[in-house]
Structures are given as structure tokens and as C-alpha cells.
């Protein structure tokens, strides 16, 4: 049984601070930096990562980049080199991202790999670009060290082969799936770059407006 003083403290905490709630699953994870003390992502945070990353601006940026690239090359040509084709490519890319993120979050939970990107905002520009590239292919483990991103690689390869079941005939084959693997890593790199530099851009734009 809680003592009188403990009960008094709990009443004070509830009345003056308010009830403590876990963040909503729709709330994006806050940006993490590489220099901060490392704490392994929790299963709930992993679920939040999956939900918010598949709809967040970083992955929107990656999807737009790849859809625009495919439209410029008119690949696959069933979609056509126009805005409707761009929309079809973006929608297809989105379905692969959702599938891939689900695989990465699940496999990462088992392998104890952290899917998050870790910014280095205080380093020189070239070091930040290097971090963007490195964290495309590596992931943090439970001790805070970095190693090959096995869960991410499994997710990118697996989701692209799985998507052959609903793709147009011209790209529903193993050769295209392997090519899309490279595009998947390129999309992740674009998302990392967005997470690394967008806070700086936003701060500068906001400062200019004021």
C-alpha cells in the first residue's frame, strides 16, 4: 500500500502536471542526433516509426524523387511519360514502401536493429552527407554500434520481389526487382537527406519570414 506522502505526491502530479500519456501512434518520433546518449528503440516506438514514416515528409520526398525519375525515363512504359504516369508510379512506390517498412520494423525488432536516422547537425557539410550515405546501408544495434542493416536489406529486397504480384507485366520480373532494390536504397538515402537537412532549411525559412 502506498504511504500517505506517496499518495499526496501522486495527487499533486495528476492535478498540477496532468496524467502521463504515451504519445499517440500517429505522433512522429522526434529527430535523434548521433551525439546524444543512445537508447534502443522500443516496440511501441517501432510501430510509431512504421506508421508515421510511411506517411511522413521524408518518405514523401523519396517517393517523389523515384516517381519523377521513372517518369522521365518512361519506365515502365505501361504508365506513360505524363502526370498520370507519375501518379501511378508514385502509388506503386508507396505500396512497396509500406510493405518494406512493415518488414523492416518487424525484422528489426527480432534482430534488435534500430531503423531510425541519426542526425549530425553540428558537423561540416561533407561529414553530414557522408552520414546520410552511411546510414542508408547501416543500422544501430542495441549497444549503440553500427553494422550492416540486415533488416532493411531484407525489407527492400523482399518488398520489391513481393510487389511483382501486383505490378504491370513489363516490370513484374526478377531482373526488374533487383534493379528496384537499388532504387529502394536510393529512396532511403533521399529520405535520410531530408531528415538531415530539412530542419536547417525550415529554421532558415522561418527566420527569413520573421
C-alpha positions in Angstrom: 0.0 0.0 0.0 1.3 3.5 -0.9 2.3 5.7 2.0 0.4 9.0 2.8 3.3 11.0 1.3 3.3 8.9 -1.9 -0.5 9.3 -2.4 -0.1 13.0 -1.8 2.6 13.2 -4.5 0.6 11.2 -7.0 -2.4 13.5 -6.4 -0.1 16.5 -6.9 1.3 15.0 -10.1 -2.1 14.4 -11.6 -3.6 17.8 -10.6 -0.6 20.0 -11.3 1.2 18.2 -14.1 -1.7 16.2 -15.5 -2.0 12.4 -16.3 1.1 11.0 -18.1 0.1 9.6 -21.5 2.2 7.8 -24.1 2.5 9.7 -27.3 -0.1 8.9 -30.0 0.9 6.3 -32.5 0.3 9.0 -35.1 2.9 11.3 -33.5 6.3 11.1 -35.4 9.3 10.2 -33.4 11.5 13.2 -32.5 14.6 13.7 -34.5 17.6 11.9 -32.9 21.3 13.0 -33.1 24.3 10.8 -33.2 26.0 12.6 -30.3 23.1 12.1 -27.8 23.2 9.1 -25.4 21.7 6.1 -27.2 18.6 4.3 -26.1 17.3 1.4 -28.2 14.0 2.0 -29.9 11.1 0.3 -28.1 8.5 -1.9 -29.8 5.9 0.9 -29.5 8.3 3.4 -31.0 9.0 1.0 -33.8 5.2 0.9 -34.5 5.1 4.7 -34.5 8.1 4.7 -36.8 6.3 2.4 -39.3 3.0 4.4 -39.2 4.5 7.9 -39.4 7.3 7.1 -41.8 5.1 5.6 -44.4 3.1 8.9 -44.5 5.8 11.4 -43.4 7.5 14.1 -45.5 10.9 12.3 -45.6 9.4 9.3 -47.4 7.2 11.5 -49.5 10.4 13.2 -50.7 12.0 9.8 -51.6 8.8 8.6 -53.4 8.5 11.8 -55.4 12.2 11.5 -56.4 11.9 7.9 -57.7 8.5 8.5 -59.3 9.9 11.5 -61.2 13.0 9.6 -62.2 10.8 6.7 -63.6 8.5 9.1 -65.4 11.5 10.9 -67.0 12.8 7.6 -68.3 9.2 6.3 -69.0 9.9 3.1 -67.2 7.8 1.0 -67.2 6.3 2.3 -70.4 2.8 1.0 -69.5 2.4 4.0 -67.2 3.4 6.6 -69.8 5.6 9.8 -69.6 2.9 12.2 -68.1 1.4 13.3 -64.8 -1.0 10.3 -64.7 2.0 8.0 -65.2 3.8 9.9 -62.4 0.8 9.3 -60.1 0.7 5.6 -61.0 4.5 5.2 -60.3 4.2 7.1 -57.0 1.2 5.0 -55.9 3.2 1.8 -56.7 6.2 3.1 -54.9 4.1 3.9 -51.9 2.7 0.3 -51.7 6.3 -1.0 -51.8 7.4 1.4 -49.1 4.5 0.4 -46.8 5.3 -3.3 -47.3 9.1 -2.7 -46.9 8.7 -0.6 -43.7 6.5 -3.3 -42.2 9.1 -5.9 -42.9 11.9 -3.7 -41.6 10.1 -2.8 -38.4 9.2 -6.5 -37.7 12.6 -7.9 -38.6 14.4 -5.1 -36.8 12.5 -5.9 -33.6 13.8 -9.5 -33.9 17.3 -8.6 -34.8 17.5 -5.7 -32.4 18.2 -3.2 -35.2 17.2 0.4 -35.0 15.6 1.8 -38.2 15.9 5.4 -37.2 18.1 8.0 -38.8 20.6 9.9 -36.5 21.4 13.4 -37.5 24.8 15.1 -37.1 23.8 18.8 -37.3 26.9 20.2 -35.8 29.4 18.6 -38.3 30.7 20.1 -41.5 28.5 19.7 -44.7 30.6 16.9 -46.2 30.5 14.9 -43.0 26.7 15.3 -42.9 26.5 14.0 -46.5 28.7 11.1 -45.5 26.4 10.3 -42.6 23.4 10.3 -44.9 25.1 7.7 -47.2 26.5 5.5 -44.4 23.1 5.3 -42.5 21.4 4.2 -45.7 23.3 0.9 -45.5 23.9 0.6 -41.8 21.7 0.5 -38.7 22.3 0.8 -35.0 22.2 -2.2 -32.7 21.2 -2.4 -29.1 24.7 -1.4 -27.8 24.7 1.7 -30.0 27.2 0.5 -32.5 26.6 0.4 -36.2 26.6 -2.6 -38.5 25.1 -3.8 -41.8 21.3 -3.0 -41.9 20.2 -6.6 -42.4 16.5 -5.9 -41.6 16.5 -3.0 -44.1 18.2 -5.0 -46.8 15.7 -7.9 -46.3 12.8 -5.4 -46.4 13.9 -3.7 -49.6 14.7 -6.9 -51.5 11.6 -8.8 -50.1 9.1 -6.0 -50.8 10.3 -5.5 -54.4 10.0 -9.2 -55.2 6.7 -9.4 -53.4 5.4 -6.4 -55.4 5.8 -8.4 -58.6 2.4 -9.9 -57.8 0.6 -6.6 -58.3 2.9 -4.8 -60.8 2.3 -4.3 -64.5 3.6 -7.1 -66.7 6.6 -5.0 -68.0 8.3 -4.8 -64.6 6.9 -7.9 -62.8 10.1 -10.0 -63.1 13.2 -10.8 -61.1 15.6 -8.6 -63.2 13.5 -5.5 -62.5 13.0 -6.4 -58.9 16.8 -6.5 -58.4 17.1 -3.1 -60.2 14.4 -1.7 -57.9 16.5 -2.8 -55.0 19.0 -0.1 -55.9 16.1 2.4 -56.3 14.9 1.4 -52.8 18.3 2.2 -51.3 18.3 5.5 -53.3 14.9 6.3 -51.9 16.1 5.7 -48.3 19.1 7.9 -49.0 16.8 10.7 -50.2 14.7 10.3 -47.0 17.9 10.4 -44.9 19.0 13.6 -46.6 15.6 15.1 -45.9 15.8 14.3 -42.2 19.4 15.6 -42.0 18.9 18.9 -43.8 15.2 19.8 -43.7 15.3 21.1 -40.0 18.0 23.6 -41.0 16.1 24.7 -44.1 12.9 25.1 -42.1 14.7 27.1 -39.4 16.3 29.4 -42.0 13.0 29.9 -43.9 11.2 30.7 -40.7 13.9 33.1 -39.7 13.7 35.0 -43.0 9.9 35.3 -42.7 10.3 36.9 -39.3 
